[in-house]
Amino acid sequence: MDLSQYAELFLAESREHLSVCNQLLLDWERAPANPAPVAGLFRAVHTVKGMAATMGYARVTDVAHRTENLLDLLRRGARPATDELLQLLFRARDALENAVELSVVGREDELDVAEVVADLESAATLLAGPARSTAAPTAAAAVEPRAAPGGGGRLVQVTLRAEAPLKGGRALLALKRAQALGAVQGVTPPQAAFESDDFDGRFSFRLESSAAPAEIERAVRGAGDVEHVSVGGEERRAAAPRTAAAGAAGGGVGAPGDAVPEKSRHIRVDLRRLDELMDLIGELVTARGRLNELAAERRDPALDDVAIQISRLSGDLQAGIIQARMTPVWQVFDRFPRLVRDLARELDKQVAFRVEGKEIELDRAILDELGDPLLHLIRNAVDHGIETPAERRRRGKPPEGEIVLAAVRERASVAISVSDNGRGIDRARILERAKREGLVDAHTEALSDDQLLRVLARPGFSTADAVTSVSGRGVGIDVAVTRIRALGGSIDIRTEAGKGTSFVLRLPVTLAIVRALIAGVGRERYALPLTYVAETVEFGVQPTTMVEGREAIVLRDRVVPLVHLRRMLGVSGDAPPRCPIIVLEMGERRSGIVVDGMLGQQEIVVKGFDPPQGTLPVFSGATIMGDGIPALILDAGGLV
């Protein structure tokens, strides 16, 4: 059996365990006298070691084994964590992560783990003292008499732990270890069955070897996660359940009430398969729209019934597939506590990092793109936002600053904020530099929040006086704004001198299929995601005014700037006498889009859109309408 088929599963499982290690190390660092995290660290590293041994990744196994030895000594001695020890364990965890990533892609030879392995061994020797022994097995075990093989070899029956990952690979490794002692035959079930999802970790084989039963058992248990090994005796019945209670009364097939392990209701699915399903349901949505148009034209009751039924079934299917793609944001958020901790140490700052709303879910495609923008915003918060302990004391603040990463659900979107209680942004300094670089009018006296964000998001613009390993190149805010806009979202900034800064990212829950308002301008149709549509009013009913050189209306005591889409796009001809205004709302910002008419609502499939050079930056994608004609999707963030 080819173990390479387990590589992706090994990578995913290892990443989860190493993420747990990160969190437990951070918990232990915050409470050094609390020994509770050590047990969790030991279990996580032990699991990674077992999986790596199964896959044959020797260097991952070695680093994990040395780390496990050190953690075992700490666990048994219940010693408090020192700064040096925690730093070593963080290094070991990082070395493990690097070793896992390179081993999976066949680049294990590039690994250099000698230094961290030596440091781990030195720390373990120091902790153990002279009592530590690496003696060989006892003499009693060595002189154990060897049994002669019987006809066809001795029966060896193995049961793996129920919670063991990679059961198929683990069983294969056990067979390989047994083969080192003699010829293996009669494997039951066949090795091909090890690959099945139904393989429960129980198998048997016959071994032709003169090795003692204890030696055979040690070899098989060396595969890891082995619950039970028996050498010799009678073969178990294939139908016997894992528990001894089976067959007590009926004497044969287990009754429904027997204690049979419950099958897991969770499986891992390659994201590419979900992407393929999403593409197919997208095509189905387009075809559904065409069918609905035909049904409306023909007015055939039978066709109407079929169209309604197909709409309902495809809608349910669509909702199910979208739900399967939803992923909690903690899968991205959990990487940042370690980042903040390392940056704070590097910059000699004290920073508490708090995460809220980890259970909020987003489409996996959006979540995968969210890491970089958040990374830049959090690095900026640590470097530019939070002051040094001495500066905070001078300002009457506690020496430890705080950064909060929070996610909340807002109607059909999700708002993610990165907030700090640091020094805030010096608007006067930003304005001075912006004037010097010609980014704002020389007569501008103050920067609003929107103007401030536009200036900070200019490529190459930085408030740092020098380039460091953390910041200073002027790409952080630019990357964040560009990526969030590409996802159909928006980003806002709120800052107050001496009190801190908050960036708020607003994102759609899913990108693939969205409900949109279809608007007409001239002969063209445009789609606006309903997520950002607050209301519609008629142009001309509300009195217009001029605010900062822009036409606007006052709607319920709020000024709403207007954008005439016909003028913006350069559409020739006269506008109709009565035009609707679509009021868009993103956070606290509002804008009114004047169009020729509204053609209805429908679900659209969002397709990527690479605009030709010179195209206005107000389109976020394209879609195919029910009649087969494409329509552009307007970017609400570019219009508000």
LUMTORGU-478588 format. One record per residue (C-alpha): residue in three letters; x, y, z. Coordinates in steps of 0.05 Angstrom, whole numbers, padded with zeros to 5 digits, always signed. Example, Ala and Ser with C-alpha at 12.3 -4.5 7.8 and 13.67 -1.06 7.14 Angstrom:
! LUMTORGU-478588
Ala+00246-00090+00156/Ser+00273-00021+00143/
! end
This chain:
! LUMTORGU-478588
Met+00000+00000+00000/Asp+00026+00069-00020/Leu+00032+00113+00041/Ser+00036+00176-00001/Gln-00040+00176-00006/Tyr-00042+00194+00068/Ala+00005+00254+00060/Glu-00050+00307+00056/Leu-00087+00276+00115/Phe-00022+00274+00155/Leu-00009+00347+00139/Ala-00079+00369+00160/Glu-00077+00328+00225/Ser-00007+00353+00242/Arg-00026+00426+00230/Glu-00084+00418+00278/His-00041+00387+00333/Leu+00014+00439+00324/Ser-00038+00495+00328/Val-00060+00465+00394/Cys+00013+00465+00416/Asn+00018+00539+00401/Gln-00043+00555+00443/Leu-00021+00511+00501/Leu+00048+00542+00502/Leu+00017+00611+00504/Asp-00028+00589+00561/Trp+00031+00561+00599/Glu+00071+00624+00588/Arg+00015+00666+00618/Ala+00011+00619+00679/Pro+00080+00587+00687/Ala+00062+00552+00753/Asn+00003+00516+00722/Pro+00024+00447+00699/Ala-00042+00432+00663/Pro-00018+00452+00592/Val+00040+00403+00595/Ala-00005+00342+00590/Gly-00039+00370+00528/Leu+00028+00387+00497/Phe+00053+00317+00510/Arg-00008+00286+00477/Ala-00005+00330+00416/Val+00069+00319+00404/His+00062+00244+00417/Thr+00007+00240+00364/Val+00049+00278+00313/Lys+00108+00231+00328/Gly+00064+00169+00318/Met+00036+00195+00252/Ala+00105+00215+00227/Ala+00133+00147+00244/Thr+00075+00115+00206/Met+00091+00157+00145/Gly+00165+00143+00150/Tyr+00185+00216+00163/Ala+00247+00203+00204/Arg+00267+00275+00221/Val+00197+00295+00242/Thr+00196+00233+00286/Asp+00264+00251+00316/Val+00246+00322+00334/Ala+00179+00300+00362/His+00211+00245+00402/Arg+00262+00292+00434/Thr+00208+00343+00449/Glu+00164+00288+00478/Asn+00221+00265+00524/Leu+00230+00335+00551/Leu+00155+00344+00561/Asp+00151+00277+00596/Leu+00203+00299+00646/Leu+00166+00365+00657/Arg+00101+00327+00665/Arg+00128+00279+00716/Gly+00166+00332+00755/Ala+00110+00385+00752/Arg+00162+00439+00743/Pro+00142+00512+00730/Ala+00159+00540+00661/Thr+00220+00584+00655/Asp+00230+00634+00599/Glu+00288+00594+00570/Leu+00248+00529+00571/Leu+00188+00561+00538/Gln+00231+00592+00484/Leu+00261+00523+00470/Leu+00193+00491+00466/Phe+00169+00546+00418/Arg+00230+00533+00375/Ala+00217+00458+00377/Arg+00145+00469+00356/Asp+00167+00513+00298/Ala+00219+00462+00277/Leu+00165+00409+00278/Glu+00120+00452+00235/Asn+00176+00464+00184/Ala+00195+00390+00184/Val+00123+00369+00172/Glu+00113+00418+00114/Leu+00178+00398+00079/Ser+00171+00323+00091/Val+00102+00321+00059/Val+00129+00352-00006/Gly+00189+00305-00008/Arg+00241+00356+00015/Glu+00260+00324+00082/Asp+00334+00323+00062/Glu+00334+00400+00065/Leu+00318+00399+00139/Asp+00371+00418+00190/Val+00345+00401+00259/Ala+00411+00383+00292/Glu+00414+00447+00334/Val+00344+00443+00362/Val+00351+00368+00374/Ala+00416+00380+00412/Asp+00384+00435+00454/Leu+00325+00390+00470/Glu+00370+00333+00491/Ser+00413+00380+00534/Ala+00352+00408+00569/Ala+00324+00338+00581/Thr+00392+00314+00610/Leu+00395+00375+00655/Leu+00325+00363+00681/Ala+00334+00289+00691/Gly+00401+00294+00727/Pro+00443+00232+00741/Ala+00380+00189+00751/Arg+00366+00190+00676/Ser+00382+00124+00644/Thr+00379+00099+00573/Ala+00393+00027+00590/Ala+00374-00029+00544/Pro+00316-00076+00561/Thr+00325-00118+00623/Ala+00364-00183+00620/Ala+00302-00222+00638/Ala+00269-00200+00574/Ala+00333-00214+00534/Val+00338-00287+00556/Glu+00265-00303+00547/Pro+00261-00369+00511/Arg+00244-00367+00437/Ala+00185-00408+00415/Ala+00190-00450+00353/Pro+00143-00432+00298/Gly+00084-00477+00288/Gly+00054-00498+00222/Gly+00038-00435+00182/Gly+00065-00389+00236/Arg+00036-00362+00300/Leu-00028-00321+00298/Val-00018-00248+00317/Gln-00081-00207+00330/Val-00077-00131+00335/Thr-00127-00078+00357/Leu-00111-00005+00346/Arg-00138+00050+00391/Ala-00207+00075+00370/Glu-00183+00148+00367/Ala-00119+00132+00328/Pro-00110+00174+00265/Leu-00086+00142+00200/Lys-00109+00073+00221/Gly-00092+00043+00153/Gly-00021+00071+00154/Arg-00012+00049+00227/Ala-00033-00022+00210/Leu+00015-00024+00151/Leu+00072+00000+00196/Ala+00056-00056+00246/Leu+00061-00107+00190/Lys+00128-00079+00168/Arg+00155-00083+00239/Ala+00131-00155+00244/Gln+00165-00172+00177/Ala+00231-00153+00209/Leu+00223-00214+00254/Gly+00200-00264+00201/Ala+00153-00280+00143/Val+00083-00250+00148/Gln+00025-00284+00114/Gly-00050-00293+00120/Val-00065-00219+00134/Thr-00139-00211+00153/Pro-00172-00168+00128/Pro-00131-00160+00065/Gln-00084-00100+00063/Ala-00129-00066+00011/Ala-00183-00062+00065/Phe-00137-00018+00107/Glu-00153+00039+00059/Ser-00228+00034+00071/Asp-00264+00084+00115/Asp-00297+00025+00149/Phe-00231-00004+00173/Asp-00238-00005+00249/Gly-00166-00018+00268/Arg-00172-00093+00280/Phe-00130-00142+00239/Ser-00092-00207+00245/Phe-00036-00244+00210/Arg+00009-00305+00217/Leu+00083-00295+00232/Glu+00136-00348+00219/Ser+00189-00329+00269/Ser+00227-00358+00327/Ala+00222-00293+00365/Ala+00191-00295+00434/Pro+00118-00271+00442/Ala+00141-00211+00483/Glu+00190-00190+00428/Ile+00135-00196+00375/Glu+00088-00155+00418/Arg+00141-00101+00428/Ala+00154-00097+00353/Val+00080-00090+00337/Arg+00067-00039+00392/Gly+00125+00002+00364/Ala+00078+00023+00308/Gly+00042+00067+00359/Asp-00031+00073+00380/Val-00037-00002+00391/Glu-00089-00019+00443/His-00082-00095+00445/Val-00035-00149+00417/Ser-00042-00224+00426/Val+00008-00276+00401/Gly-00018-00347+00392/Gly-00087-00372+00411/Glu-00148-00377+00367/Glu-00170-00328+00314/Arg-00225-00280+00332/Arg-00290-00284+00293/Ala-00294-00230+00241/Ala-00362-00209+00265/Ala-00342-00199+00337/Pro-00349-00128+00361/Arg-00294-00092+00398/Thr-00326-00103+00466/Ala-00329-00168+00504/Ala-00404-00162+00516/Ala-00422-00187+00446/Gly-00450-00257+00440/Ala-00465-00263+00514/Ala-00537-00284+00504/Gly-00551-00299+00432/Gly-00488-00340+00421/Gly-00476-00313+00351/Val-00490-00249+00314/Gly-00489-00188+00359/Ala-00557-00162+00378/Pro-00576-00090+00363/Gly-00565-00073+00436/Asp-00492-00096+00436/Ala-00440-00043+00451/Val-00414-00028+00381/Pro-00370+00033+00373/Glu-00409+00091+00343/Lys-00385+00110+00274/Ser-00358+00180+00265/Arg-00405+00229+00231/His-00348+00272+00206/Ile-00303+00261+00146/Arg-00249+00303+00113/Val-00266+00326+00043/Asp-00216+00356-00006/Leu-00236+00429-00016/Arg-00228+00420-00091/Arg-00288+00373-00091/Leu-00330+00426-00057/Asp-00306+00477-00108/Glu-00328+00430-00164/Leu-00396+00422-00132/Met-00401+00497-00125/Asp-00385+00507-00198/Leu-00439+00456-00217/Ile-00491+00487-00173/Gly-00473+00554-00204/Glu-00487+00527-00273/Leu-00552+00498-00246/Val-00573+00566-00218/Thr-00561+00597-00287/Ala-00602+00543-00320/Arg-00656+00552-00268/Gly-00660+00626-00285/Arg-00668+00609-00358/Leu-00723+00558-00342/Asn-00760+00609-00300/Glu-00757+00659-00358/Leu-00784+00608-00407/Ala-00840+00589-00358/Ala-00860+00662-00352/Glu-00861+00669-00428/Arg-00900+00605-00443/Arg-00950+00610-00386/Asp-00959+00535-00387/Pro-00985+00509-00319/Ala-00947+00443-00326/Leu-00882+00480-00342/Asp-00895+00527-00284/Asp-00902+00468-00236/Val-00836+00437-00261/Ala-00800+00504-00256/Ile-00825+00515-00185/Gln-00804+00445-00163/Ile-00735+00451-00196/Ser-00726+00520-00163/Arg-00742+00491-00095/Leu-00697+00430-00102/Ser-00639+00468-00131/Gly-00647+00521-00076/Asp-00643+00467-00023/Leu-00582+00436-00057/Gln-00549+00504-00063/Ala-00560+00520+00011/Gly-00532+00452+00031/Ile-00468+00460-00010/Ile-00457+00531+00015/Gln-00466+00507+00087/Ala-00415+00452+00074/Arg-00364+00506+00054/Met-00375+00547+00116/Thr-00316+00547+00163/Pro-00308+00579+00232/Val-00261+00638+00233/Trp-00219+00608+00289/Gln-00183+00567+00237/Val-00150+00632+00214/Phe-00153+00671+00280/Asp-00115+00617+00319/Arg-00050+00633+00283/Phe-00047+00704+00310/Pro-00036+00697+00386/Arg+00033+00669+00372/Leu+00048+00724+00321/Val+00030+00778+00372/Arg+00071+00745+00426/Asp+00134+00740+00382/Leu+00127+00811+00356/Ala+00117+00839+00426/Arg+00181+00804+00450/Glu+00219+00830+00390/Leu+00196+00902+00402/Asp+00202+00899+00478/Lys+00128+00913+00488/Gln+00075+00882+00532/Val+00014+00863+00492/Ala-00048+00824+00513/Phe-00085+00793+00453/Arg-00158+00776+00458/Val-00202+00740+00406/Glu-00278+00745+00404/Gly-00329+00711+00359/Lys-00286+00652+00339/Glu-00348+00611+00323/Ile-00372+00659+00267/Glu-00370+00623+00200/Leu-00348+00646+00131/Asp-00342+00613+00063/Arg-00276+00576+00061/Ala-00256+00613-00003/Ile-00262+00680+00035/Leu-00229+00654+00097/Asp-00168+00630+00058/Glu-00158+00701+00031/Leu-00168+00734+00099/Gly-00102+00714+00131/Asp-00056+00765+00097/Pro-00099+00827+00109/Leu-00107+00809+00182/Leu-00033+00794+00188/His-00014+00863+00163/Leu-00066+00899+00207/Ile-00044+00861+00270/Arg+00030+00874+00256/Asn+00015+00948+00248/Ala-00024+00948+00313/Val+00034+00918+00351/Asp+00088+00961+00318/His+00053+01028+00307/Gly-00007+01025+00354/Ile+00016+00997+00421/Glu+00066+01040+00458/Thr+00126+01016+00498/Pro+00113+01003+00572/Ala+00151+01066+00592/Glu+00111+01110+00544/Arg+00045+01080+00568/Arg+00064+01094+00641/Arg+00080+01167+00623/Arg+00010+01173+00593/Gly-00023+01143+00655/Lys-00038+01077+00621/Pro-00024+01006+00646/Pro+00043+00981+00617/Glu+00008+00924+00580/Gly-00030+00944+00517/Glu-00087+00905+00487/Ile-00105+00883+00417/Val-00174+00853+00403/Leu-00191+00812+00342/Ala-00267+00804+00338/Ala-00318+00776+00289/Val-00393+00791+00291/Arg-00450+00776+00244/Glu-00485+00836+00212/Arg-00546+00819+00171/Ala-00519+00782+00110/Ser-00447+00801+00123/Val-00392+00790+00175/Ala-00354+00847+00208/Ile-00283+00832+00231/Ser-00247+00885+00272/Val-00175+00894+00294/Ser-00173+00944+00352/Asp-00118+00968+00398/Asn-00116+01015+00457/Gly-00051+01047+00437/Arg-00029+01116+00415/Gly-00077+01124+00357/Ile-00058+01154+00290/Asp-00028+01224+00288/Arg-00073+01256+00235/Ala-00032+01320+00233/Arg+00032+01281+00218/Ile-00003+01240+00164/Leu-00033+01303+00133/Glu+00035+01337+00132/Arg+00068+01278+00097/Ala+00009+01270+00049/Lys+00014+01344+00029/Arg+00089+01336+00019/Glu+00078+01277-00027/Gly+00020+01310-00064/Leu-00032+01260-00041/Val-00082+01313-00016/Asp-00098+01384-00034/Ala-00049+01434-00003/His-00108+01472+00028/Thr-00135+01411+00065/Glu-00138+01428+00139/Ala-00158+01360+00169/Leu-00167+01288+00146/Ser-00233+01252+00156/Asp-00232+01178+00171/Asp-00245+01161+00097/Gln-00191+01208+00073/Leu-00143+01181+00125/Leu-00155+01110+00100/Arg-00145+01130+00027/Val-00079+01162+00044/Leu-00054+01103+00087/Ala-00075+01054+00032/Arg-00032+01088-00021/Pro+00024+01039-00043/Gly+00090+01058-00011/Phe+00060+01107+00040/Ser+00087+01093+00110/Thr+00089+01131+00176/Ala+00152+01094+00198/Asp+00218+01133+00197/Ala+00259+01070+00182/Val+00247+01002+00150/Thr+00250+00945+00200/Ser+00235+00871+00198/Val+00165+00887+00223/Ser+00143+00947+00181/Gly+00162+01010+00144/Arg+00155+00991+00071/Gly+00085+01020+00063/Val+00050+00957+00039/Gly+00009+00935+00099/Ile-00055+00977+00093/Asp-00050+00975+00017/Val-00050+00899+00017/Ala-00108+00896+00066/Val-00152+00945+00028/Thr-00138+00914-00040/Arg-00152+00843-00016/Ile-00215+00861+00021/Arg-00242+00900-00038/Ala-00227+00841-00084/Leu-00270+00798-00038/Gly-00329+00845-00047/Gly-00320+00876+00022/Ser-00301+00942+00052/Ile-00254+00968+00105/Asp-00264+01027+00153/Ile-00219+01061+00203/Arg-00234+01095+00268/Thr-00178+01127+00308/Glu-00170+01175+00366/Ala-00104+01203+00390/Gly-00082+01173+00455/Lys-00138+01121+00457/Gly-00125+01074+00399/Thr-00145+01053+00329/Ser-00196+01004+00301/Phe-00200+00975+00231/Val-00267+00943+00212/Leu-00270+00894+00154/Arg-00339+00878+00126/Leu-00345+00817+00083/Pro-00401+00777+00049/Val-00413+00709+00080/Thr-00402+00675+00013/Leu-00377+00696-00055/Ala-00401+00641-00100/Ile-00476+00654-00105/Val-00509+00718-00080/Arg-00577+00750-00084/Ala-00573+00814-00124/Leu-00615+00873-00146/Ile-00614+00880-00222/Ala-00611+00952-00246/Gly-00614+00979-00317/Val-00573+01036-00345/Gly-00584+01048-00419/Arg-00586+00981-00453/Glu-00542+00947-00402/Arg-00559+00910-00338/Tyr-00518+00913-00274/Ala-00522+00872-00210/Leu-00516+00900-00140/Pro-00509+00849-00082/Leu-00569+00858-00036/Thr-00523+00852+00024/Tyr-00507+00926+00017/Val-00574+00952-00007/Ala-00607+00990+00049/Glu-00668+01019+00012/Thr-00692+01051-00052/Val-00722+01120-00063/Glu-00744+01159-00124/Phe-00697+01212-00151/Gly-00730+01281-00151/Val-00776+01267-00092/Gln-00722+01284-00042/Pro-00691+01354-00049/Thr-00618+01353-00070/Thr-00561+01394-00043/Met-00486+01401-00053/Val-00438+01375+00000/Glu-00363+01383-00011/Gly-00374+01390-00085/Arg-00419+01328-00092/Glu-00493+01324-00104/Ala-00529+01293-00045/Ile-00597+01283-00014/Val-00618+01287+00058/Leu-00652+01223+00079/Arg-00679+01220+00150/Asp-00630+01273+00174/Arg-00571+01238+00142/Val-00533+01265+00082/Val-00528+01212+00026/Pro-00480+01230-00031/Leu-00506+01212-00101/Val-00471+01174-00157/His-00504+01179-00226/Leu-00486+01113-00257/Arg-00505+01137-00327/Arg-00456+01195-00322/Met-00401+01154-00289/Leu-00403+01101-00343/Gly-00409+01151-00400/Val-00475+01123-00426/Ser-00503+01165-00482/Gly-00575+01188-00487/Asp-00623+01220-00439/Ala-00642+01190-00373/Pro-00716+01172-00362/Pro-00758+01225-00327/Arg-00765+01182-00264/Cys-00702+01148-00237/Pro-00695+01106-00175/Ile-00640+01115-00125/Ile-00610+01052-00094/Val-00583+01070-00026/Leu-00521+01029-00008/Glu-00497+01022+00063/Met-00430+00995+00086/Gly-00419+01004+00160/Glu-00433+01077+00175/Arg-00422+01100+00103/Arg-00479+01111+00054/Ser-00485+01128-00019/Gly-00543+01134-00068/Ile-00535+01103-00137/Val-00580+01135-00190/Val-00600+01085-00244/Asp-00650+01084-00301/Gly-00692+01030-00271/Met-00696+00968-00227/Leu-00709+00902-00263/Gly-00720+00857-00202/Gln-00681+00811-00156/Gln-00649+00744-00170/Glu-00593+00699-00148/Ile-00530+00706-00189/Val-00467+00665-00196/Val-00406+00708-00184/Lys-00351+00699-00235/Gly-00281+00729-00233/Phe-00271+00791-00274/Asp-00205+00819-00301/Pro-00224+00888-00326/Pro-00188+00917-00386/Gln-00138+00972-00371/Gly-00171+01038-00359/Thr-00237+01009-00334/Leu-00267+01046-00275/Pro-00253+01009-00209/Val-00327+00999-00194/Phe-00337+00927-00216/Ser-00324+00866-00173/Gly-00343+00811-00221/Ala-00390+00787-00274/Thr-00449+00739-00280/Ile-00489+00705-00334/Met-00563+00723-00334/Gly-00619+00675-00348/Asp-00621+00694-00422/Gly-00547+00677-00429/Ile-00524+00750-00434/Pro-00469+00771-00384/Ala-00478+00828-00335/Leu-00426+00864-00293/Ile-00430+00864-00217/Leu-00421+00932-00185/Asp-00372+00937-00127/Ala-00409+00970-00070/Gly-00343+00987-00036/Gly-00321+01027-00096/Leu-00386+01066-00100/Val-00396+01084-00027/
! end
